[in-house]
């Protein structure tokens, strides 16, 4: 009996002196959540029923996410267009700190991310994550060119296909150059050539055809296409590839980070046969339903493989919808009116009550859906009104996984971890900076939004000029639709916000070349 007491005492001492013994038998991978980020393309604030109860477009997946997790009502993309938002999400820093001060890249543009730049993927990989990207990259690629390529072939901006790209050579810069273990992507928006799939660093099939441009609403530009590529089938193909990755990871003793930037509902608006006519609101409504179903396919795979409990799911959008409101005619696109007569819908507000459209500094340009499901941490059916920006994902994921990152490289990212466990937790982030397609800025602090320009900075007239007076000061608590400029009554708020903008921006917002047109 005495020997038993001695053994017991030694065991107790061992447990006290060596806490790691307490973890014996625990699956280490379960201590860190899987992380799934689904980024829709041009999905508007009013396109999902949890944020727009009057919408007649069914969004059962978003409805289920809202009931199972948390809906954020004041989430913002770092830009009102896609490339700079993707840069901000991946890097944790605003894109206007980079070379790209306005506009977007094209399918043949050179890489925007620098070599060795910190990304969400590099941060999570450092703590044992398997990292993958499936979908629309749109951050530039390292195409290889023939010996006859002109010196200016590495360009930014939307441009026609250089005749000298060599699709048979491996690319020198893709997502796997920036922390992803595996990637399966399309180069840019689905209306931009080249129309190819790229797995890791190789185009998957030969590029032998040229397709002509297609009219709105199924708009896409002329360009080369691979023989395994279908524009209409691209959304379903990519969502199935994402599901394949989740299935493959189900039995691995390693947490995963999967970034799925979907190519829709961005143009071309081409719903498949299964969804045509389903919404009764035209092609756009049908396409929203297809996007909702694609997201369902990915998340259902998480559930079916038994990984739901330990998977943090984020579903959001890169900017607002390209559809804009016209009170007398419904919603129309920014292109010429005669092209959209059959596409309008008077029964759906793609951007909800918000002013403007994609590309604008107005709220419709950058206030986006943002829903989170994490069964072990996030209380079902909750809502959070904290103002956040997609640049915050890097710091948030580092926080919840215990990963270290360099805040000097991702200086615009602030953790949302406290809000996930308690939606009423006070925010510690400084004011959010908004940015339009043409380079217009706004700064948001609490109820106040100061637009540092005299127009939309995007598509809605008047476009105005960045830093051109008169500025607009909006009290969003009282005027979410941004109809009343209260700057005259609040000069001190204006000066405070201008000062904060200059402190945060460090003059990184100053124009640089090259510039590209508003997409």
KOLKE-831924 format. One line per 8 residues: number of its first residue (from 1); their letters; for each residue x, y, z of C-alpha. Coordinates in steps of 0.5 Angstrom, whole numbers, plus 500, padded with zeros to 3 digits. Each point is the difference from the previous one (the first is absolute). Layout:
REM KOLKE-831924
NUM	a	X:Y:Z; ...
REM end
This chain:
REM KOLKE-831924
1	xxxxxxxx	500:500:500; 506:505:502; 503:498:493; 493:502:497; 500:507:503; 507:501:498; 498:499:493; 494:504:500
9	xxxxxxxx	504:506:503; 505:500:495; 495:500:495; 496:506:503; 507:503:500; 501:498:493; 494:503:498; 501:507:504
17	xxxxxxxx	507:501:497; 499:498:493; 493:502:498; 501:497:493; 499:494:503; 492:502:500; 500:500:493; 501:493:499
25	xxxxxxxx	495:497:495; 498:506:498; 500:501:492; 504:506:499; 497:502:494; 493:501:504; 503:506:504; 500:504:494
33	xxxxxxxx	494:501:495; 500:499:493; 498:507:496; 496:500:494; 499:507:497; 496:501:494; 500:506:497; 494:502:495
41	xxxxxxxx	502:504:494; 495:507:499; 495:497:505; 496:506:503; 498:501:507; 492:500:498; 502:493:496; 499:496:506
49	xxxxxxxx	494:499:504; 503:501:507; 502:507:498; 494:501:496; 493:497:502; 496:503:495; 504:496:495; 496:495:495
57	xxxxxxxx	507:497:498; 500:493:504; 507:500:504; 499:493:504; 507:500:502; 501:507:502; 494:499:504; 503:494:503
65	xxxxxxxx	507:503:502; 496:506:503; 496:495:505; 506:496:501; 505:505:501; 501:508:500; 498:505:495; 504:506:500
73	xxxxxxxx	496:506:498; 506:505:499; 505:497:496; 504:503:495; 505:498:494; 506:504:500; 499:502:493; 494:501:496
81	xxxxxxxx	503:495:494; 503:493:500; 507:500:499; 502:505:506; 495:497:505; 503:493:498; 507:503:502; 497:503:506
89	xxxxxxxx	497:494:503; 506:495:498; 506:505:503; 496:504:505; 502:507:498; 496:504:495; 502:500:493; 501:507:499
97	xxxxxxxx	506:499:504; 503:496:494; 501:502:493; 493:499:498; 497:507:502; 493:499:496; 497:495:495; 501:493:499
105	xxxxxxxx	505:495:497; 498:496:494; 501:492:498; 508:502:498; 502:505:505; 506:499:504; 500:498:507; 498:505:505
113	xxxxxxxx	502:496:506; 507:501:502; 505:494:501; 500:498:507; 494:504:502; 496:498:506; 493:497:498; 495:496:504
121	xxxxxxxx	503:494:497; 507:501:502; 498:502:507; 495:494:501; 505:495:496; 505:502:506; 496:497:505; 499:493:496
129	xxxxxxxx	494:502:496; 499:497:493; 498:506:495; 496:500:494; 497:505:495; 495:498:495; 496:505:496; 502:507:497
137	xxxxxxxx	507:503:502; 500:506:496; 506:503:503; 505:499:494; 504:494:498; 507:498:498; 498:499:492; 506:498:496
145	xxxxxxxx	501:503:494; 504:498:493; 506:503:498; 497:505:496; 496:503:505; 500:508:501; 503:503:506; 494:503:502
153	xxxxxxxx	496:493:501; 500:500:507; 494:505:501; 495:502:505; 493:501:498; 494:497:495; 504:499:494; 499:495:494
161	xxxxxxxx	504:494:499; 507:501:499; 502:495:494; 506:498:503; 498:496:506; 502:493:500; 495:495:504; 504:494:500
169	xxxxxxxx	505:503:504; 499:500:508; 498:506:503; 505:504:505; 495:503:504; 494:497:503; 496:499:506; 505:494:502
177	xxxxxxxx	506:506:500; 496:503:506; 499:495:505; 495:495:497; 502:493:499; 495:499:495; 496:504:495; 495:499:495
185	xxxxxxxx	498:507:497; 497:504:494; 505:506:499; 495:506:501; 493:502:499; 496:495:496; 499:505:494; 507:501:499
193	xxxxxxxx	505:496:496; 503:495:500; 495:495:502; 504:494:503; 501:496:506; 506:501:504; 502:494:505; 506:502:504
201	xxxxxxxx	505:503:494; 497:497:494; 494:501:495; 496:494:501; 499:499:492; 502:502:494; 498:507:497; 498:500:493
209	xxxxxxxx	493:504:499; 498:507:500; 493:502:502; 497:506:498; 497:505:505; 493:499:502; 495:505:502; 497:502:506
217	xxxxxxxx	497:497:505; 505:494:498; 505:505:499; 508:498:499; 505:502:496; 504:497:494; 505:496:501; 504:493:500
225	xxxxxxxx	496:494:504; 503:493:502; 496:494:497; 498:498:507; 497:507:502; 493:502:500; 498:507:502; 493:497:502
233	xxxxxxxx	502:494:504; 506:504:503; 496:501:507; 498:493:501; 507:498:498; 504:504:505; 495:498:506; 501:493:498
241	xxxxxxxx	507:501:500; 500:503:507; 495:495:503; 505:494:497; 506:504:504; 495:500:507; 499:492:499; 507:499:499
249	xxxxxxxx	502:503:506; 494:497:504; 505:494:503; 506:504:500; 503:502:507; 501:507:498; 496:506:500; 499:504:493
257	xxxxxxxx	499:507:498; 496:500:493; 499:506:497; 494:500:494; 499:506:496; 494:499:496; 500:503:493; 492:502:501
265	xxxxxxxx	495:503:500; 505:505:496; 499:500:493; 499:496:495; 493:499:503; 499:493:497; 496:495:505; 500:493:498
273	xxxxxxxx	494:497:498; 498:497:507; 499:507:502; 497:504:494; 493:503:502; 501:497:507; 500:507:503; 494:503:496
281	xxxxxxxx	505:507:500; 504:499:494; 507:497:499; 503:504:506; 495:497:504; 501:493:498; 508:501:500; 499:502:507
289	xxxxxxxx	497:494:502; 505:496:496; 505:503:504; 497:498:507; 499:493:497; 508:500:499; 501:503:507; 496:494:503
297	xxxxxxxx	504:495:496; 506:502:503; 497:501:507; 496:493:500; 507:497:498; 503:502:507; 493:498:504; 500:493:496
305	xxxxxxxx	507:499:502; 499:501:507; 505:506:500; 494:505:502; 501:501:507; 508:502:499; 499:504:494; 500:508:500
313	xxxxxxxx	496:502:494; 500:507:497; 495:502:494; 501:507:497; 501:504:494; 505:504:497; 496:506:499; 493:502:498
321	xxxxxxxx	495:498:494; 501:503:494; 493:501:499; 498:507:502; 493:503:502; 496:504:496; 493:502:503; 496:500:494
329	xxxxxxxx	503:495:496; 503:495:505; 507:497:500; 504:501:494; 508:499:499; 505:506:499; 500:498:492; 496:503:495
337	xxxxxxxx	492:500:501; 498:496:494; 504:494:502; 497:499:507; 492:501:498; 499:493:501; 504:499:506; 497:505:504
345	xxxxxxxx	496:498:506; 496:505:504; 499:494:506; 507:500:502; 505:505:504; 507:496:499; 503:505:504; 494:501:505
353	xxxxxxxx	499:507:502; 507:502:499; 502:506:495; 504:499:494; 503:493:497; 506:496:499; 506:505:499; 497:505:504
361	xxxxxxxx	502:504:507; 493:500:502; 498:494:505; 497:495:494; 508:500:497; 503:497:506; 495:498:506; 499:492:499
369	xxxxxxxx	497:494:503; 504:497:505; 498:493:504; 504:496:504; 498:493:503; 505:497:505; 495:495:504; 505:500:506
377	xxxxxxxx	501:507:501; 495:504:496; 493:500:503; 494:498:495; 496:506:497; 504:506:503; 501:506:497; 506:505:500
385	xxxxxxxx	500:507:499; 507:501:500; 504:504:494; 505:496:497; 504:499:494; 502:494:496; 507:502:502; 499:497:507
393	xxxxxxxx	499:493:498; 508:499:501; 501:502:507; 493:497:502; 503:493:497; 506:501:503; 497:502:507; 495:493:500
401	xxxxxxxx	506:496:498; 506:503:504; 504:501:494; 505:506:500; 500:505:495; 504:507:498; 495:505:502; 504:505:496
409	xxxxxxxx	499:496:493; 493:499:502; 499:507:503; 492:501:498; 498:493:503; 497:500:507; 497:494:503; 492:498:501
417	xxxxxxxx	501:495:504; 497:503:506; 494:502:496; 499:492:498; 499:498:507; 496:507:502; 497:504:495; 499:506:505
425	xxxxxxxx	508:500:501; 503:507:499; 504:500:494; 507:502:500; 502:502:493; 501:507:497; 495:503:495; 499:496:494
433	xxxxxxxx	503:503:493; 495:499:494; 503:501:493; 496:500:493; 502:497:494; 503:507:497; 504:502:507; 495:503:504
441	xxxxxxxx	500:500:507; 496:500:506; 501:499:508; 495:497:504; 500:500:508; 494:498:504; 494:504:497; 504:505:496
449	xxxxxxxx	502:499:493; 504:505:496; 501:499:493; 507:504:498; 497:502:493; 494:503:496; 497:494:496; 499:492:500
457	xxxxxxxx	507:499:498; 498:494:496; 494:499:495; 494:504:503; 500:508:497; 503:504:502; 506:496:501; 504:506:503
465	xxxxxxxx	507:501:502; 504:497:506; 502:505:505; 495:505:496; 496:505:504; 494:500:502; 501:494:505; 494:496:502
473	xxxxxxxx	499:498:508; 495:495:501; 497:498:507; 498:493:498; 496:498:506; 495:505:498; 501:500:492; 502:493:498
481	xxxxxxxx	498:502:493; 505:506:500; 496:505:497; 502:506:505; 506:503:501; 501:503:507; 507:502:499; 498:508:501
489	xxxxxxxx	497:498:507; 506:496:502; 507:503:498; 503:497:506; 499:493:498; 502:502:493; 507:502:503; 501:494:504
497	xxxxxxxx	498:495:495; 505:504:495; 505:499:505; 499:493:502; 500:498:492; 507:504:499; 503:496:507; 497:493:497
505	xxxxxxxx	502:501:493; 507:502:501; 500:504:493; 499:493:497; 494:502:496; 504:505:496; 499:498:492; 505:496:497
513	xxxxxxx	501:497:493; 497:496:496; 493:502:501; 494:496:497; 493:502:498; 494:499:504; 498:493:499
REM end
